[in-house]
């Protein structure tokens, strides 16, 4: 179905000072360790600002990492409302086939509400151990690992909690999370294309792996801001919204630094409490900020390890911009903001678009990893550079054993959809800094990840470095939303 655009409004009409949004954008662009990809701001149910940093675009899905958890929470709330699961049921009651094996009293005392609130009683993330113990059924692996404390008494951000919650929803509904959410939430909200990583086949992993647009993030935030109602229709019980977004377990360390951290304000059902409002978030800067006090939602995607810095900038610049009522005489400021939003772009590399040495020498060289292995991407075994067969531009070939990912580029400007096979949405900016050195940035456009490649003609070697490393040993061809 074709989604209707979000109702639009001007910043001034919705009481938003465009200067504050300007300042937020400027601060993001100036921060050396923040690469913003998209921003949507909604105030009073009106879209007041939206922008994408080229080569990212509005219709492109983006890996949300742990922001996926908030969608899983929504599915759990629907299943609870339909009487398919109960928060005070023991987790083991949903997996009777493991009943005889799970003998630890704390494991047996773990309730659905405990895994929903990251309060299983474990003190650390058990993902690696759970998946290693039973790669085919990680729920069993998780339940075989006894909690360190009584469930409900201690917080630990623990991926198998969400994986198990997702597995329960899928077991009681007989559908994947995507299938279950589509008619109940995705279609009514107008959320279009989505894709979710699965393990095993047919089971959405729940704790991560959802690929969706920034618009989808904003719509989820608006649904929660309105207590589960969308355009007059109740989609989610108000009681679930209230429960999911209040703190169930403390995650504070009691220090002054902790008090200033947006990761120590309490945890709900797959939502974080923030110093202002609450949020879903995912690794490297995927955010759904819900700000009831300001009647606003902020949706963002990015590539950064400085997630607290992003929130600090939002609190510094955006919150003061949300005024109590419409602002008069701000047409010029609003127009200037629209112009700024339309021109957002990631800077391309500064280099020469053609080699500063014999092009044939570059095409004849197969570059090997410097030092024998590419530490950031061990599967990357070779790089080649050759003139495009059409004589228009170049091809950067990234080899992983027998597999090759061929990416076109025509200079330092971003070449979008560089993969001619259309399998891996990517953009490439590449060029020569001197006669012996090619540099290339490869942005995998359905993820937060960019690979910086440098080839040395004199040495016949390459280096490749992730600006933000994928959270998994993924081949380059898998850095995209799952297909089919």
SVG drawing of the C-alpha trace seen along z (x, -y; Angstrom):
<svg xmlns="http://www.w3.org/2000/svg" viewBox="-11 -39 67 73">
<polyline fill="none" stroke="black" stroke-width="0.4" points="0.0,0.0 1.1,-3.6 1.5,-5.5 0.1,-8.9 2.7,-11.5 2.7,-12.8 0.7,-16.0 3.0,-18.9 3.3,-22.1 5.7,-25.0 8.0,-25.2 6.6,-28.6 3.0,-27.4 3.8,-24.5 5.8,-26.7 9.2,-25.5 12.0,-28.1 13.8,-27.3 17.0,-28.7 17.2,-25.8 16.9,-23.3 19.5,-25.2 21.8,-25.0 21.2,-21.3 22.0,-20.6 25.1,-22.8 26.3,-21.0 25.8,-17.6 27.7,-18.6 30.5,-20.1 31.0,-17.1 34.0,-15.1 32.7,-11.7 29.0,-12.0 27.9,-11.1 24.2,-12.0 22.1,-10.2 18.5,-11.5 16.3,-13.6 12.6,-14.0 10.9,-16.3 7.2,-16.1 5.4,-18.6 1.7,-18.6 1.3,-15.7 2.7,-17.9 6.0,-17.2 8.0,-20.4 11.5,-19.3 12.8,-16.4 16.2,-16.0 18.5,-13.3 22.3,-13.6 23.0,-12.5 23.6,-9.8 21.0,-8.7 17.4,-9.2 13.9,-9.2 12.8,-5.9 15.8,-3.9 15.4,-1.5 18.1,-1.6 19.3,1.0 17.9,-0.1 19.9,2.3 18.4,2.2 15.7,-0.3 14.2,2.9 13.4,3.8 10.8,1.1 8.9,2.7 9.2,6.1 7.7,4.5 4.8,3.3 4.2,6.8 4.3,8.1 1.8,5.5 -0.6,6.5 -0.2,10.2 -0.9,9.5 -4.0,7.5 -5.3,10.4 -4.8,12.7 -2.0,14.7 0.6,14.0 0.6,12.9 3.4,10.9 3.3,12.9 3.6,16.3 6.9,18.1 9.0,17.9 9.5,21.7 5.7,22.2 6.0,21.1 8.7,23.7 7.4,27.0 9.9,29.0 12.7,27.6 10.8,28.2 12.8,31.2 16.2,29.5 15.6,26.2 16.0,27.1 17.6,23.9 15.0,22.2 15.9,18.8 15.6,19.8 12.2,21.3 11.1,18.2 11.9,15.9 8.6,14.2 7.7,12.7 7.8,9.2 11.4,9.8 12.7,10.5 10.6,7.6 12.4,5.2 15.9,6.6 15.6,7.9 16.2,11.6 18.7,11.7 21.8,12.1 24.5,9.5 25.8,9.3 24.7,9.8 24.4,13.6 24.1,13.5 27.4,15.1 27.0,17.9 23.4,18.5 24.0,18.7 27.1,20.9 25.3,23.3 22.6,23.9 23.1,22.2 19.9,23.7 17.6,22.7 19.2,19.8 16.1,19.7 17.2,23.1 20.8,21.8 19.6,18.8 17.3,20.8 20.2,23.2 22.3,20.3 21.1,19.7 20.6,16.1 23.1,14.6 20.4,12.9 16.7,13.3 14.8,12.2 13.3,8.7 16.1,7.5 18.9,6.3 19.2,4.7 21.5,6.0 21.1,5.1 20.8,8.7 20.0,9.5 18.6,13.0 15.9,11.4 14.4,9.7 15.1,12.6 13.1,14.9 10.3,12.3 10.2,12.2 10.2,16.0 7.2,16.1 5.3,13.7 6.0,15.6 5.1,18.9 1.8,17.8 0.8,16.0 2.1,18.5 3.6,15.6 6.9,13.8 7.0,10.4 6.7,8.7 3.7,10.8 2.0,10.1 2.7,6.4 1.8,5.7 -2.0,5.6 -2.1,4.4 0.4,1.6 2.5,1.3 -0.3,0.9 -2.5,-1.4 0.4,-3.6 1.4,-3.8 4.7,-2.0 5.9,-0.7 8.8,1.6 10.5,3.3 12.7,6.3 14.0,8.2 17.0,10.4 16.0,14.0 17.5,16.8 16.5,19.5 14.8,19.1 11.3,17.8 11.9,16.2 12.6,12.5 15.4,12.0 13.6,9.2 16.5,7.7 18.0,6.2 18.0,6.6 14.9,4.5 15.4,2.4 12.9,-0.5 12.8,-4.1 13.2,-7.1 9.5,-7.8 8.6,-4.5 10.5,-5.4 8.7,-8.7 5.3,-7.0 6.0,-4.5 7.0,-7.4 3.8,-9.3 1.7,-6.2 3.3,-6.0 3.1,-9.8 -0.7,-9.5 -1.1,-6.6 -1.6,-4.0 -4.1,-5.9 -3.5,-6.7 -5.8,-9.1 -8.6,-8.4 -8.2,-4.6 -6.8,-2.7 -4.0,-0.3 -2.3,0.4 -3.8,0.4 -3.1,-2.7 -2.1,-0.5 0.7,1.1 2.0,-2.3 2.1,-3.4 3.7,-0.2 6.3,0.0 7.5,-3.5 7.7,-3.7 10.8,-2.5 10.5,1.0 14.0,1.5 16.8,-0.9 19.9,-1.0 21.6,-3.9 25.0,-3.6 24.4,-6.5 27.2,-8.7 27.0,-12.3 28.2,-11.1 25.4,-8.5 22.8,-11.2 23.9,-13.0 23.6,-9.8 20.6,-9.0 21.4,-5.3 20.9,-5.4 17.4,-6.8 15.5,-3.5 14.3,-0.9 10.7,0.0 9.6,2.7 12.2,2.4 12.2,-1.4 14.8,-3.6 13.8,-6.4 15.7,-9.5 16.5,-12.7 13.7,-14.1 10.9,-11.7 11.7,-8.2 13.1,-6.5 14.0,-3.5 17.5,-3.5 20.0,-1.4 23.7,-1.1 25.5,-3.9 22.8,-6.6 19.4,-5.2 16.8,-7.1 13.1,-7.4 12.8,-10.2 9.4,-10.7 9.0,-13.9 5.5,-14.1 6.3,-17.3 7.0,-19.0 4.4,-17.1 7.2,-16.1 8.9,-13.2 12.4,-13.2 13.5,-10.3 17.1,-10.0 19.5,-7.6 23.3,-8.0 26.7,-6.4 28.4,-7.3 29.8,-5.8 29.1,-9.1 25.3,-8.4 25.3,-10.4 26.8,-13.4 23.9,-13.2 21.4,-13.3 23.3,-16.1 23.1,-18.2 19.4,-17.5 18.7,-18.6 20.9,-21.7 19.4,-22.9 16.0,-21.3 14.3,-21.5 14.6,-25.3 13.2,-25.5 9.9,-23.9 7.9,-26.9 4.4,-27.1 2.6,-28.5 2.8,-29.7 5.6,-32.1 4.7,-35.1 6.8,-36.7 9.1,-33.7 8.5,-33.0 12.1,-33.8 13.6,-31.6 11.4,-28.7 12.3,-29.1 16.0,-29.2 15.6,-25.9 13.8,-24.2 16.7,-25.3 19.3,-23.9 17.4,-20.6 17.3,-20.2 21.1,-20.6 22.2,-18.1 25.0,-15.9 27.9,-13.8 31.2,-15.4 32.8,-13.4 36.5,-12.7 39.0,-15.3 41.1,-13.7 41.7,-13.5 39.1,-11.7 41.7,-10.1 45.0,-8.3 48.2,-10.3 50.1,-7.4 49.6,-4.9 46.0,-3.7 47.1,-0.3 49.4,0.2 46.4,-0.2 44.2,2.2 47.0,4.8 47.4,4.9 45.5,7.2 46.0,5.5 46.6,7.8 45.9,7.0 48.6,5.0 50.2,7.3 48.5,10.4 45.1,9.9 42.5,7.1 41.9,6.8 38.6,4.8 37.1,7.2 39.1,10.5 36.9,11.9 38.2,9.2 41.1,10.9 41.8,8.6 41.0,5.3 41.3,4.4 40.7,1.2 40.0,1.1 38.6,-1.2 34.9,-0.7 34.3,1.3 32.1,-1.5 35.0,-3.8 33.1,-6.0 34.5,-5.8 36.1,-3.0 35.3,0.2 36.4,1.0 36.4,4.7 36.3,6.1 37.1,9.8 36.1,12.1 37.5,15.4 35.8,16.5 33.1,13.8 33.6,10.3 31.6,7.1 32.1,4.8 31.3,1.2 31.3,-1.6 32.6,-5.1 33.1,-8.1 35.2,-10.2 35.0,-11.7 31.3,-12.7 29.1,-10.0 28.2,-7.3 24.9,-5.9 23.8,-2.3 27.3,-1.6 26.7,2.2 25.5,2.9 23.9,6.1 21.6,4.2 22.3,6.7 24.0,4.3 22.8,0.7 26.0,-1.3 27.5,-4.7 31.2,-5.2 33.4,-8.3 36.9,-7.5 40.0,-9.1 43.7,-9.4 45.7,-11.5 49.0,-10.9 50.4,-8.7 50.6,-5.7 47.5,-6.1 43.8,-5.5 41.3,-6.2 37.7,-5.2 34.8,-5.5 32.1,-2.8 28.8,-3.6 26.5,-0.6 23.2,-2.6 20.9,-0.2 23.2,-0.2 25.1,-2.8 28.4,-1.4 31.1,-3.0 34.3,-1.2 37.4,-3.3 39.7,-1.6 43.2,-2.8 45.3,-1.1 49.1,-1.6 50.3,-0.9 54.0,-0.9 53.4,1.7 50.6,3.7 48.6,3.7 45.4,2.3 44.0,1.3 40.3,1.2 38.8,-0.3 35.3,-0.5 34.2,-4.0 31.6,-2.1 32.1,1.7 29.1,4.0 28.0,5.8 28.5,9.2 31.0,11.0 29.0,10.1 30.2,10.6 30.0,7.4 27.2,8.7 25.1,9.1 25.3,5.5 21.8,4.8 18.2,5.5 17.3,9.2 15.5,10.0 12.6,12.4"/>
</svg>
